[in-house]
């Protein structure tokens, strides 16, 4: 069963240790999850730009990429059932054009990519802070930033050649 948006945010909170310094609040986590959404649901009378990925209103297990920017029309251009012969076929709606690019992802939210972005965000929050020493107290914020960037590397996408 795919993660809901709330479940994805909760999983992300754990992966980036959101309650540890510097903290990431729910708004930060929601922003990271929403920016790492794999696709959106198709909508009528909506402006699309080249590269936008959508799933049709009536889910058919396929994903469609905008190949010609424009505004969608008011009718559903996509098949309402899976058809193996639609791969790479263009579907026009309004002034926008979409192409079948294959199966839709099971998970709509890319939580790993959001976690990587979260660790980089935490590193950015401490980037302008300086190291300080007060007697026995030694605050090494540059080491903290380095650790955050190392954590971000753990979530780097795997590229198979």
C-alpha positions, -999 to 999 in steps of 0.1 A, spaced: 0 0 0 15 34 -10 24 59 16 0 88 22 14 123 23 12 123 61 29 89 64 57 101 40 62 132 62 64 110 93 89 87 77 109 117 65 109 132 101 126 100 113 151 98 85 163 134 90 161 134 128 138 164 125 136 169 163 175 172 166 193 205 162 187 222 139 151 212 140 129 208 109 93 217 117 62 202 100 61 230 74 98 222 64 90 185 62 59 191 41 78 213 18 105 187 13 80 159 6 59 180 -18 91 190 -37 99 153 -41 66 141 -54 71 119 -84 40 129 -102 7 149 -98 -28 140 -107 -40 153 -140 -63 183 -138 -86 200 -163 -79 236 -175 -44 235 -159 -12 249 -173 15 223 -178 52 228 -188 75 204 -206 85 175 -183 55 176 -159 45 141 -150 9 132 -143 -13 103 -135 -47 103 -151 -78 111 -131 -90 75 -137 -59 55 -126 -48 31 -153 -13 23 -139 4 45 -164 24 78 -162 22 106 -187 49 132 -194 41 167 -209 59 169 -242 43 201 -254 36 229 -229 1 243 -228 -32 242 -209 -52 210 -205 -86 208 -219 -119 198 -202 -120 161 -213 -99 132 -202 -75 123 -230 -61 92 -214 -74 56 -216 -93 45 -185 -78 11 -185 -43 -4 -190 -34 -9 -226 1 -22 -234 0 -6 -268 -1 30 -256 36 34 -246 52 64 -264 18 74 -279 9 111 -276 -24 123 -261 -37 158 -268 -58 178 -245 -64 215 -249 -31 230 -260 -10 205 -240 4 172 -253 13 142 -231 31 110 -239 28 76 -221 62 70 -205 55 38 -187 41 23 -155 33 47 -127 54 44 -95 38 26 -66 51 53 -43 41 88 -52 65 104 -28 103 100 -31 111 100 6 148 91 1 153 121 -21 134 143 4 157 129 31 188 139 11 174 174 6 165 175 43 201 168 54 214 194 30 188 218 44 201 212 79 237 217 67 226 250 52 211 261 85 244 258 103 266 270 74 269 306 85 274 298 122 309 300 136 328 276 158 332 289 194 351 279 225 342 290 260 365 274 285 358 237 285 329 241 261 339 236 224 312 241 198 325 228 165 297 237 141 318 231 109 320 194 120 283 194 125 278 207 89 302 181 76 282 153 94 250 166 78 265 165 44 277 129 50 242 120 60 229 135 28 253 113 8 237 82 24 205 91 5 222 99 -28 203 82 -57 217 49 -69 225 50 -106 228 17 -124 248 16 -156 
